[in-house]
Amino acid sequence: MGGKKKLNLKQMERMQGKKDEQDKDKKKKEKDGAPKEKKPSAVISPDPRSEKTLNELKKMHVLTPYSVATRFNIRISAAKDFLEQLQDNGAIQLVSGSHNITIYKVD
């Protein structure tokens, strides 16, 4: 029953003023923020035998494909392959895994 109460003139003016201010703020933010360039992720994974990459991995507490992909700036699919190579080499161990995510730890 009923419905929304009709606003009086003073209330409508206030709401219109707030709306105008918000629109101005949005336009300023759009002009000020220059579009950032995204760097494409590399497809080639780092060398699993190099000491430099192993030292980087030892600093990380948990190894997931996402964490490795962000650390080395590679694609997640390449990170998955990289982690599987490291597991085959014996450098890391599988802690838990499912069809969604795999978690590794450094030996």
C-alpha positions in Angstrom: 0.0 0.0 0.0 1.1 3.5 -0.4 4.4 3.9 -2.1 7.3 6.2 -2.0 6.6 9.6 -0.5 6.7 12.5 -2.9 9.6 14.9 -2.0 9.1 18.6 -1.6 11.0 21.1 -3.6 13.8 21.7 -1.1 14.6 18.0 -0.9 14.5 17.6 -4.7 17.0 20.5 -5.0 19.3 18.9 -2.5 19.3 15.6 -4.2 19.9 17.2 -7.6 22.9 19.1 -6.2 24.4 16.0 -4.7 24.0 14.2 -8.0 25.7 17.0 -9.9 28.6 16.9 -7.6 29.1 13.2 -7.9 29.0 13.5 -11.7 31.7 16.2 -11.6 33.9 14.0 -9.4 33.5 11.0 -11.7 34.5 13.1 -14.7 37.6 14.5 -12.9 38.7 10.9 -11.9 38.3 9.8 -15.5 40.5 12.7 -16.8 43.2 12.5 -14.1 43.8 8.7 -14.3 45.8 8.0 -17.4 45.2 4.4 -18.7 47.9 2.1 -17.5 49.5 -0.2 -19.9 49.3 -3.9 -19.1 52.3 -6.0 -19.7 51.6 -9.2 -21.5 52.5 -12.3 -19.5 55.3 -14.4 -20.8 54.6 -17.9 -22.1 58.1 -19.2 -21.5 58.6 -20.4 -18.0 61.9 -19.9 -16.1 64.5 -22.6 -16.1 63.7 -25.1 -13.3 67.3 -26.0 -12.8 68.7 -22.6 -12.1 69.8 -21.6 -8.6 68.3 -18.2 -8.9 64.7 -19.5 -9.5 65.1 -22.0 -6.7 66.2 -19.3 -4.3 63.2 -17.2 -5.3 60.9 -20.2 -4.6 62.5 -20.9 -1.2 61.4 -17.4 -0.1 57.8 -18.2 -0.8 55.9 -20.0 2.0 53.3 -21.7 -0.3 53.7 -22.5 -3.9 50.5 -22.3 -6.0 50.3 -21.7 -9.7 48.9 -18.2 -9.2 51.7 -17.2 -6.8 54.4 -18.4 -9.1 52.7 -16.8 -12.1 52.6 -13.4 -10.4 56.2 -13.7 -9.1 57.7 -14.6 -12.4 55.2 -12.7 -14.7 54.2 -15.8 -16.6 50.8 -17.3 -17.5 49.2 -19.6 -15.0 49.3 -22.5 -17.5 53.0 -22.1 -17.8 53.3 -21.8 -14.0 51.5 -25.2 -13.7 53.9 -26.8 -16.1 56.8 -25.2 -14.3 55.7 -26.6 -10.9 55.2 -30.0 -12.4 58.7 -30.0 -13.8 60.1 -29.0 -10.4 58.1 -31.8 -8.8 59.5 -34.3 -11.3 63.1 -33.0 -10.5 62.4 -33.4 -6.8 62.9 -29.8 -5.9 59.4 -29.4 -4.5 56.7 -31.6 -2.9 53.0 -31.8 -3.6 51.1 -30.9 -0.4 47.6 -31.0 -1.5 45.8 -31.0 -4.9 42.5 -31.1 -6.5 41.1 -30.4 -9.9 41.0 -26.7 -9.1 44.3 -26.0 -7.4 47.6 -27.6 -6.4 49.7 -26.6 -3.4 53.4 -27.3 -3.2 56.2 -26.8 -0.7 59.9 -26.4 -1.2 62.1 -29.2 0.2 
